[in-house]
């Protein structure tokens, strides 16, 4: 197995875990008066970017698996 491919898989696993945690937080955050609307917007943008990055890692994994 390619070392780089395993590193990308691990990176994706870690990223997906962070995505899940942020998603859970975002579901409870609107009820928290300490979080501003601007902060919610920033968290939403961060989540969107993380999901896009996860997608790109998945595509790299698929391409790498084709060449194994």
ABEGO torsion letter per residue (X at the ends): XBAAAAAAAAAAAAAAAAAAAAAAAAAAAAABAABBAAAAAAAAAAAAAAAAAAAAAAAAAAAAAAAX
